[in-house]
Amino acid sequence: MVQAGHGALLLRYADLYGTQIPVAAATHLETLARISGMAADTASHEGITEDEAVESLHSLHAAGFLLINDDGSVWLMVPPGTPHSAPGGEWAFVEKRMEAPQEAGAGLHR
């Protein structure tokens, strides 16, 4: 069930993710990017706004290059079947980009 006021957020996510919106993961990614300072750092380095930086992170997530792990951490990934995927064409975990704050990770386990 979508809470009141979240309709615009879902429409924005639909533009990025298509019809299969990973709502909990997308919301978690957005929250973590902002509270960790990653969005602000990216914005500063790229000369873009923080909102544009968050949108860029969502695009990477939608394409499979950022994974929201079950523990709430965010990993840089290489999707299966791509030139740099793991042997056998599997997912390749490249690097943990963000740890999940204790309270932020709890919301993913539904």
GUZA-56358 format. One line per field, with one value per atom (N, C-alpha, C, O): residue number from 1; residue in three letters; x, y, z. Coordinates in steps of 0.001 Angstrom, whole numbers, always signed. Layout:
i = NUM;...
aa = Ala;...
u = X;...
v = Y;...
w = Z;...
//
This chain:
i = 1;1;1;1;2;2;2;2;3;3;3;3;4;4;4;4;5;5;5;5;6;6;6;6;7;7;7;7;8;8;8;8;9;9;9;9;10;10;10;10;11;11;11;11;12;12;12;12;13;13;13;13;14;14;14;14;15;15;15;15;16;16;16;16;17;17;17;17;18;18;18;18;19;19;19;19;20;20;20;20;21;21;21;21;22;22;22;22;23;23;23;23;24;24;24;24;25;25;25;25;26;26;26;26;27;27;27;27;28;28;28;28;29;29;29;29;30;30;30;30;31;31;31;31;32;32;32;32;33;33;33;33;34;34;34;34;35;35;35;35;36;36;36;36;37;37;37;37;38;38;38;38;39;39;39;39;40;40;40;40;41;41;41;41;42;42;42;42;43;43;43;43;44;44;44;44;45;45;45;45;46;46;46;46;47;47;47;47;48;48;48;48;49;49;49;49;50;50;50;50;51;51;51;51;52;52;52;52;53;53;53;53;54;54;54;54;55;55;55;55;56;56;56;56;57;57;57;57;58;58;58;58;59;59;59;59;60;60;60;60;61;61;61;61;62;62;62;62;63;63;63;63;64;64;64;64;65;65;65;65;66;66;66;66;67;67;67;67;68;68;68;68;69;69;69;69;70;70;70;70;71;71;71;71;72;72;72;72;73;73;73;73;74;74;74;74;75;75;75;75;76;76;76;76;77;77;77;77;78;78;78;78;79;79;79;79;80;80;80;80;81;81;81;81;82;82;82;82;83;83;83;83;84;84;84;84;85;85;85;85;86;86;86;86;87;87;87;87;88;88;88;88;89;89;89;89;90;90;90;90;91;91;91;91;92;92;92;92;93;93;93;93;94;94;94;94;95;95;95;95;96;96;96;96;97;97;97;97;98;98;98;98;99;99;99;99;100;100;100;100;101;101;101;101;102;102;102;102;103;103;103;103;104;104;104;104;105;105;105;105;106;106;106;106;107;107;107;107;108;108;108;108;109;109;109;109;110;110;110;110
aa = Met;Met;Met;Met;Val;Val;Val;Val;Gln;Gln;Gln;Gln;Ala;Ala;Ala;Ala;Gly;Gly;Gly;Gly;His;His;His;His;Gly;Gly;Gly;Gly;Ala;Ala;Ala;Ala;Leu;Leu;Leu;Leu;Leu;Leu;Leu;Leu;Leu;Leu;Leu;Leu;Arg;Arg;Arg;Arg;Tyr;Tyr;Tyr;Tyr;Ala;Ala;Ala;Ala;Asp;Asp;Asp;Asp;Leu;Leu;Leu;Leu;Tyr;Tyr;Tyr;Tyr;Gly;Gly;Gly;Gly;Thr;Thr;Thr;Thr;Gln;Gln;Gln;Gln;Ile;Ile;Ile;Ile;Pro;Pro;Pro;Pro;Val;Val;Val;Val;Ala;Ala;Ala;Ala;Ala;Ala;Ala;Ala;Ala;Ala;Ala;Ala;Thr;Thr;Thr;Thr;His;His;His;His;Leu;Leu;Leu;Leu;Glu;Glu;Glu;Glu;Thr;Thr;Thr;Thr;Leu;Leu;Leu;Leu;Ala;Ala;Ala;Ala;Arg;Arg;Arg;Arg;Ile;Ile;Ile;Ile;Ser;Ser;Ser;Ser;Gly;Gly;Gly;Gly;Met;Met;Met;Met;Ala;Ala;Ala;Ala;Ala;Ala;Ala;Ala;Asp;Asp;Asp;Asp;Thr;Thr;Thr;Thr;Ala;Ala;Ala;Ala;Ser;Ser;Ser;Ser;His;His;His;His;Glu;Glu;Glu;Glu;Gly;Gly;Gly;Gly;Ile;Ile;Ile;Ile;Thr;Thr;Thr;Thr;Glu;Glu;Glu;Glu;Asp;Asp;Asp;Asp;Glu;Glu;Glu;Glu;Ala;Ala;Ala;Ala;Val;Val;Val;Val;Glu;Glu;Glu;Glu;Ser;Ser;Ser;Ser;Leu;Leu;Leu;Leu;His;His;His;His;Ser;Ser;Ser;Ser;Leu;Leu;Leu;Leu;His;His;His;His;Ala;Ala;Ala;Ala;Ala;Ala;Ala;Ala;Gly;Gly;Gly;Gly;Phe;Phe;Phe;Phe;Leu;Leu;Leu;Leu;Leu;Leu;Leu;Leu;Ile;Ile;Ile;Ile;Asn;Asn;Asn;Asn;Asp;Asp;Asp;Asp;Asp;Asp;Asp;Asp;Gly;Gly;Gly;Gly;Ser;Ser;Ser;Ser;Val;Val;Val;Val;Trp;Trp;Trp;Trp;Leu;Leu;Leu;Leu;Met;Met;Met;Met;Val;Val;Val;Val;Pro;Pro;Pro;Pro;Pro;Pro;Pro;Pro;Gly;Gly;Gly;Gly;Thr;Thr;Thr;Thr;Pro;Pro;Pro;Pro;His;His;His;His;Ser;Ser;Ser;Ser;Ala;Ala;Ala;Ala;Pro;Pro;Pro;Pro;Gly;Gly;Gly;Gly;Gly;Gly;Gly;Gly;Glu;Glu;Glu;Glu;Trp;Trp;Trp;Trp;Ala;Ala;Ala;Ala;Phe;Phe;Phe;Phe;Val;Val;Val;Val;Glu;Glu;Glu;Glu;Lys;Lys;Lys;Lys;Arg;Arg;Arg;Arg;Met;Met;Met;Met;Glu;Glu;Glu;Glu;Ala;Ala;Ala;Ala;Pro;Pro;Pro;Pro;Gln;Gln;Gln;Gln;Glu;Glu;Glu;Glu;Ala;Ala;Ala;Ala;Gly;Gly;Gly;Gly;Ala;Ala;Ala;Ala;Gly;Gly;Gly;Gly;Leu;Leu;Leu;Leu;His;His;His;His;Arg;Arg;Arg;Arg
u = +842;+0;+886;+1867;+546;+1311;+726;-481;+1589;+1135;+838;+1396;-60;-404;+854;+1718;+955;+2115;+3263;+4243;+3158;+4232;+3978;+4818;+2824;+2498;+3501;+3897;+3923;+4897;+6235;+6912;+6616;+7867;+7803;+8766;+6675;+6537;+6560;+7121;+5964;+6017;+7441;+7845;+8213;+9620;+10410;+11225;+10168;+10855;+10470;+11317;+9217;+8781;+9531;+9828;+9843;+10634;+12021;+12598;+12561;+13918;+13949;+14831;+12982;+13022;+12071;+12180;+11153;+10155;+9008;+8714;+8360;+7169;+7471;+6615;+8644;+9021;+9860;+11090;+9197;+9882;+10278;+9410;+11575;+12002;+11883;+12885;+10664;+10364;+11227;+11816;+11312;+12086;+13553;+14169;+14119;+15533;+15785;+16778;+14904;+15085;+14986;+15774;+14032;+13881;+15088;+15590;+15549;+16723;+17961;+18728;+18142;+19279;+19246;+20263;+18095;+17964;+18278;+19003;+17729;+17972;+19450;+20031;+20060;+21478;+22371;+23317;+22066;+22891;+22890;+23907;+21753;+21654;+22267;+23019;+21962;+22465;+23951;+24621;+24461;+25884;+26768;+27974;+26167;+26936;+27413;+28041;+27117;+27567;+26951;+27632;+25671;+25024;+25666;+25917;+25930;+26545;+27960;+28356;+28726;+30090;+30076;+30856;+29186;+29081;+28691;+29257;+27725;+27277;+28430;+28612;+29202;+30321;+31387;+31904;+31714;+32749;+32315;+33135;+31020;+30523;+29941;+29608;+29815;+29239;+27752;+27246;+27049;+25607;+24918;+25581;+23611;+22879;+22849;+23111;+22528;+22411;+21274;+21398;+20176;+19072;+19510;+19117;+20316;+20831;+21766;+21774;+22542;+23438;+22627;+22965;+21565;+20706;+20059;+19977;+19607;+19002;+20013;+19658;+21262;+22313;+22511;+22672;+22499;+22619;+21447;+21628;+20244;+19076;+19249;+18890;+19791;+20011;+20987;+20785;+22039;+22994;+22324;+22576;+21475;+20749;+19803;+19755;+19056;+18108;+18812;+18244;+20038;+20801;+21546;+22162;+21496;+22146;+23559;+24242;+24022;+25391;+25516;+26627;+24401;+24380;+23369;+22239;+23777;+22910;+22652;+23577;+21410;+21066;+20996;+20059;+21981;+22065;+20998;+20445;+20708;+19700;+20022;+19114;+21300;+21666;+21558;+21796;+21196;+21029;+22258;+22213;+23354;+24557;+24398;+23575;+25190;+25126;+26440;+27518;+26333;+27495;+27559;+26535;+28759;+29017;+29108;+29840;+28362;+28241;+28566;+28586;+28818;+28855;+27799;+27917;+26763;+25677;+26152;+27167;+25412;+25761;+25693;+24906;+26534;+26504;+27119;+27007;+27772;+28450;+29944;+30414;+30695;+32110;+32956;+33912;+32628;+33451;+32756;+33140;+31725;+31032;+31946;+32991;+31549;+32338;+32412;+31634;+33359;+33456;+32103;+31363;+31804;+30522;+29400;+28230;+29747;+28735;+27879;+26762;+28375;+27610;+27784;+28603;+26989;+27139;+28527;+29042;+29134;+30440;+30284;+29921;+30566;+30586;+31924;+32972;+31903;+33136;+33608;+34756;+32724;+33136;+31908;+30898;+32008;+30941;+31094;+32133;+30054;+30107;+29579;+30069;+28585;+28015;+27589;+26955;+27941;+27412;+26028;+25765;+25170;+23841;+23856;+24322;+23350;+23160;+22204;+21309;+22379;+21573;+20087;+19395;+19583;+18154;+17721;+16564;+18604;+18222;+18036;+17139;+18849;+18765;+17535;+17071;+17001;+15871;+14639;+13834;+14475;+13297;+13226;+12167;+14335;+14336;+13775;+13370;+13744;+13347;+11844;+11391;+11071;+9610;+9115;+7908
v = -1180;+0;+1241;+1309;+2199;+3435;+4458;+4695;+5062;+6086;+7369;+7628;+8173;+9464;+10297;+10309;+10989;+11841;+11132;+11772;+9820;+9064;+8820;+8233;+9267;+9049;+9675;+9052;+10911;+11591;+10864;+10765;+10358;+9606;+8336;+8001;+7634;+6415;+6712;+5935;+7816;+8183;+8471;+8101;+9137;+9421;+8118;+7929;+7218;+5924;+5127;+4446;+5199;+4470;+4953;+4159;+6245;+6777;+6155;+5974;+5825;+5274;+3750;+3177;+3100;+1646;+896;-323;+1588;+907;+436;+1039;-643;-1099;-1894;-1987;-2463;-3244;-2368;-2394;-1604;-654;-1342;-1820;-1399;-1954;-867;-284;-604;+552;+606;+1646;-498;-477;-185;+620;-833;-628;+774;+1405;+1264;+2602;+3676;+4621;+3531;+4489;+4427;+5459;+3220;+3033;+3674;+4365;+3437;+4019;+5540;+6174;+6114;+7569;+8108;+9092;+7457;+7882;+7781;+8728;+6641;+6441;+7429;+7974;+7655;+8565;+9965;+10658;+10366;+11708;+11787;+12720;+10821;+10928;+10590;+11034;+9807;+9446;+10545;+10570;+11458;+12502;+12113;+12918;+10872;+10423;+11262;+11593;+11611;+12432;+13815;+14338;+14400;+15736;+15693;+16589;+14659;+14522;+14350;+14982;+13493;+13266;+14554;+14900;+15260;+16521;+17515;+18179;+17619;+18554;+18208;+19091;+16916;+16484;+16581;+16831;+16381;+16358;+17696;+17859;+18655;+19947;+19869;+20570;+18996;+18830;+19054;+19216;+19061;+19216;+17885;+16830;+17952;+16728;+15852;+14627;+16468;+15698;+14970;+13826;+15626;+14972;+13821;+12796;+13983;+12906;+11705;+10566;+11949;+10854;+10154;+8927;+10922;+10337;+9464;+8411;+9901;+9113;+7785;+6742;+7825;+6587;+5656;+4444;+6216;+5388;+4751;+3589;+5494;+4940;+3769;+2760;+3903;+2799;+1596;+453;+1853;+778;+78;-1151;+851;+285;-567;-1543;-200;-947;-2139;-2910;-2297;-3438;-3179;-4112;-1943;-1644;-1276;-1216;-1032;-843;-1829;-1917;-2565;-3543;-3102;-2701;-3173;-2953;-4343;-5097;-4680;-6000;-6152;-5160;-7384;-7635;-6939;-6601;-6724;-6051;-4533;-3826;-4020;-2591;-1886;-681;-2604;-1989;-1850;-2529;-970;-708;-1155;-737;-2008;-2581;-2150;-2081;-1859;-1650;-3035;-3894;-3255;-4579;-4549;-3492;-5731;-5929;-6995;-8127;-6638;-7586;-8807;-8753;-9898;-11110;-10875;-10067;-11600;-11544;-10303;-10090;-9474;-8288;-8585;-9549;-7789;-8111;-8324;-9098;-7659;-7798;-8583;-8499;-9351;-10149;-11259;-11531;-11890;-12967;-14163;-14260;-15071;-16268;-16975;-17071;-17456;-18114;-17121;-17503;-15838;-14828;-14471;-13983;-14700;-14427;-12988;-12244;-12600;-11293;-11178;-12142;-10013;-9759;-8617;-7498;-8921;-7894;-7185;-7815;-5887;-5137;-4495;-4674;-3747;-3003;-2550;-2151;-2616;-2077;-567;-43;+140;+1597;+2310;+3384;+1727;+2355;+1291;+300;+1505;+696;+1229;+2423;+373;+807;+1174;+394;+2358;+2650;+1619;+1140;+1284;+237;+434;-515;+1643;+1891;+1902;+1588;+2252;+2322;+932;+737;-34;-1382;-2135;-3049;-1766;-2488;-2410;-3341;-1337;-1158;-2073;-2197;-2718;-3589;-4968;-5667;-5367;-6733;-6797;-6789;-6863;-6907;-8172;-8414
w = +0;+0;+0;+740;-812;-916;+41;+49;+849;+1779;+1025;-41;+1605;+1000;+837;+1714;-277;-522;-1216;-1598;-1387;-2024;-3507;-4189;-4016;-5423;-6369;-7354;-6082;-6940;-6912;-7935;-5749;-5620;-6469;-7159;-6419;-7217;-8704;-9477;-9120;-10532;-10967;-12069;-10094;-10421;-10490;-11394;-9533;-9561;-10808;-11385;-11228;-12420;-13648;-14540;-13709;-14827;-14857;-15930;-13687;-13597;-13685;-14324;-13039;-12901;-13823;-13954;-14456;-15268;-14397;-13365;-14814;-14104;-12847;-11968;-12735;-11561;-10620;-10673;-9775;-8902;-7598;-6867;-7298;-6012;-4935;-4522;-4492;-3657;-2399;-2105;-1650;-399;-681;+18;-1700;-2017;-2557;-2197;-3408;-3983;-2898;-2883;-2008;-916;+7;+451;+293;+1133;+493;+1163;-800;-1516;-1432;-1151;-1672;-1629;-227;-80;+792;+2175;+2522;+3053;+2225;+2539;+1787;+2355;+513;-290;+312;+300;+831;+1406;+2803;+3085;+3694;+5065;+5181;+6113;+4237;+4288;+3704;+3948;+2928;+2266;+877;+190;+453;-859;-1972;-2943;-1844;-2872;-2932;-4017;-1777;-1743;-2309;-3055;-1960;-2479;-4002;-4714;-4486;-5928;-6632;-7669;-6067;-6663;-6742;-7763;-5675;-5634;-6671;-7355;-6785;-7722;-9181;-10065;-9426;-10804;-11253;-12427;-10336;-10695;-10999;-11876;-10251;-10438;-9094;-8069;-9105;-7850;-7106;-7683;-5825;-5039;-5573;-5599;-5995;-6573;-7844;-8071;-8669;-9882;-9525;-10205;-8475;-8030;-7562;-7883;-6808;-6339;-7531;-7563;-8495;-9694;-10442;-10970;-10484;-11123;-10386;-11019;-9061;-8277;-8550;-8658;-8662;-9001;-10378;-10570;-11329;-12668;-12620;-13296;-11826;-11662;-11005;-11389;-10019;-9340;-10313;-10357;-11088;-12044;-13104;-13593;-13455;-14462;-13870;-14606;-12551;-11906;-11440;-11020;-11499;-11092;-9616;-9089;-8946;-7496;-6931;-7412;-5916;-5273;-3847;-3140;-3423;-2029;-1415;-1681;-598;+11;+1086;+1560;+1470;+2501;+3819;+4577;+4097;+5352;+5244;+6223;+4050;+3848;+3313;+3061;+3134;+2570;+1058;+444;+475;-962;-1590;-1168;-2600;-3274;-4725;-5405;-5199;-6619;-7241;-6748;-8330;-8929;-10412;-11043;-10952;-12401;-12689;-12220;-13461;-13732;-14521;-15216;-14405;-15158;-16660;-17151;-17364;-18819;-19433;-20640;-18616;-19135;-19237;-18633;-19979;-20217;-18958;-18994;-17852;-16648;-15544;-14378;-15917;-14909;-14411;-15004;-13331;-12720;-13676;-14625;-13413;-14256;-14356;-13376;-15527;-15757;-15984;-16022;-16137;-16402;-15209;-15380;-13998;-12780;-12320;-12860;-11300;-10666;-10066;-9500;-10184;-9564;-8555;-8917;-7286;-6252;-6365;-6226;-6614;-6815;-5523;-5117;-4878;-3696;-2911;-3492;-1583;-748;-752;-350;-1209;-1329;-94;+254;+575;+1764;+2759;+2395;+4006;+5084;+5420;+5270;+5862;+6269;+7732;+8563;+8064;+9481;+10064;+9368;+11301;+11943;+11699;+11330;+11898;+11741;+10287;+10006;+9336;+7929;+7340;+6520;+7727;+7175;+7642;+6959;+8795;+9350;+8453;+8443;+7710;+6880;+5669;+5052;+5317;+4133;+4412;+3483;+5643;+5978;+6223;+7368;+5129;+5217;+4581;+4545
//
